Amino acid sequence: MTFPPVEIVFAGASAPGGAGGNAVITQLVFFAAIFAVFYFLLIRPQQTQRRERERLLAAIKRGDRVVTTGGLHGTVTGLDDTTVTLRVADQVKVTIDRSAVGRVVEARGEKDA
């Protein structure tokens, strides 16, 4: 098997700096496409999730049944800017950080028909 001379192989390559502007535009379009994918798949859903969580924490009121991130179930008896007081059993109250509330659950017997 014989190989072509080196001059013929390099003759098919573009001249250095000759068509460089087209390559730069292609790279910019490629990086913009990657950024768009990251934005729509990672950044935007995370922002939406954060806004929804902030809405949940701001909407907590007395009497809501909540579950903490640690799995503790209780009823909200007191609220502060940064803390929530939960009644977890008769005569047992726990004060937790507001950010530790994981979700608000339906109170027993209040299921929608």
C-alpha positions as CSV (number, residue, x, y, z in Angstrom):
1,M,0.0,0.0,0.0
2,T,1.4,3.4,-1.0
3,F,0.6,6.7,0.6
4,P,0.2,9.9,-1.3
5,P,2.9,12.5,-1.0
6,V,2.5,14.9,1.9
7,E,2.0,17.9,-0.4
8,I,-1.2,16.4,-1.8
9,V,-2.6,15.7,1.7
10,F,-2.0,19.2,2.8
11,A,-3.3,20.7,-0.4
12,G,-6.8,19.8,0.6
13,A,-6.6,21.6,3.9
14,S,-7.7,25.2,4.1
15,A,-5.1,27.9,4.3
16,P,-4.3,29.0,7.8
17,G,-6.2,32.2,8.6
18,G,-8.0,32.1,5.3
19,A,-11.4,30.9,6.4
20,G,-11.0,31.6,10.1
21,G,-13.9,33.9,10.4
22,N,-16.4,31.2,9.5
23,A,-14.9,28.9,12.1
24,V,-15.3,31.5,14.8
25,I,-18.9,32.1,14.0
26,T,-19.5,28.3,14.0
27,Q,-17.9,28.0,17.5
28,L,-20.0,31.0,18.8
29,V,-23.2,29.4,17.5
30,F,-22.2,26.1,19.1
31,F,-21.5,27.7,22.5
32,A,-24.7,29.6,22.3
33,A,-26.6,26.4,21.6
34,I,-24.9,24.7,24.6
35,F,-25.8,27.6,26.9
36,A,-29.4,27.5,25.7
37,V,-29.7,23.8,26.5
38,F,-28.2,24.4,29.9
39,Y,-30.6,27.3,30.5
40,F,-33.8,25.4,29.5
41,L,-32.8,22.1,31.1
42,L,-31.1,23.2,34.3
43,I,-31.3,26.9,35.2
44,R,-34.9,27.7,34.4
45,P,-36.5,24.7,36.1
46,Q,-34.4,25.3,39.2
47,Q,-35.5,29.0,39.3
48,T,-39.2,27.9,39.0
49,Q,-38.8,25.3,41.7
50,R,-37.2,28.0,44.0
51,R,-40.0,30.4,43.4
52,E,-42.6,27.7,44.1
53,R,-40.8,26.9,47.4
54,E,-40.7,30.5,48.5
55,R,-44.4,30.8,47.7
56,L,-45.1,27.7,49.9
57,L,-43.1,29.0,52.8
58,A,-44.7,32.4,52.6
59,A,-48.3,30.9,52.5
60,I,-47.9,28.9,55.7
61,K,-50.6,29.9,58.2
62,R,-51.7,28.7,61.7
63,G,-53.6,25.4,61.5
64,D,-51.8,24.1,58.5
65,R,-50.5,20.5,58.8
66,V,-46.9,20.3,57.6
67,V,-44.1,17.8,57.2
68,T,-40.6,19.0,57.9
69,T,-37.6,18.0,55.8
70,G,-36.7,15.6,58.6
71,G,-40.0,13.9,58.4
72,L,-41.7,15.4,61.5
73,H,-45.5,15.8,61.1
74,G,-47.2,18.6,63.0
75,T,-49.8,21.4,63.0
76,V,-48.6,25.0,62.8
77,T,-49.5,26.9,66.1
78,G,-47.2,29.9,65.7
79,L,-45.3,31.8,63.1
80,D,-42.4,34.2,63.0
81,D,-40.4,35.6,60.2
82,T,-37.8,32.8,60.5
83,T,-39.4,30.2,62.8
84,V,-42.5,28.0,62.9
85,T,-43.9,26.4,66.0
86,L,-45.5,23.0,65.5
87,R,-47.7,21.0,67.8
88,V,-46.6,17.4,67.2
89,A,-48.6,15.8,70.1
90,D,-50.8,16.9,73.0
91,Q,-48.8,19.3,75.1
92,V,-45.7,18.9,72.8
93,K,-44.6,21.9,70.8
94,V,-41.5,22.2,68.7
95,T,-40.0,25.3,67.2
96,I,-38.2,24.8,63.8
97,D,-36.7,27.0,61.2
98,R,-39.2,28.1,58.5
99,S,-36.9,26.7,55.8
100,A,-37.2,23.2,57.4
101,V,-40.8,22.9,56.3
102,G,-40.8,20.4,53.5
103,R,-44.5,20.4,52.4
104,V,-48.0,21.3,53.5
105,V,-50.3,18.3,53.7
106,E,-54.1,18.0,53.8
107,A,-55.5,17.9,57.3
108,R,-57.3,14.6,58.1
109,G,-60.9,14.6,57.0
110,E,-60.6,17.4,54.5
111,K,-60.2,15.4,51.3
112,D,-61.8,16.8,48.3
113,A,-64.7,14.8,46.8
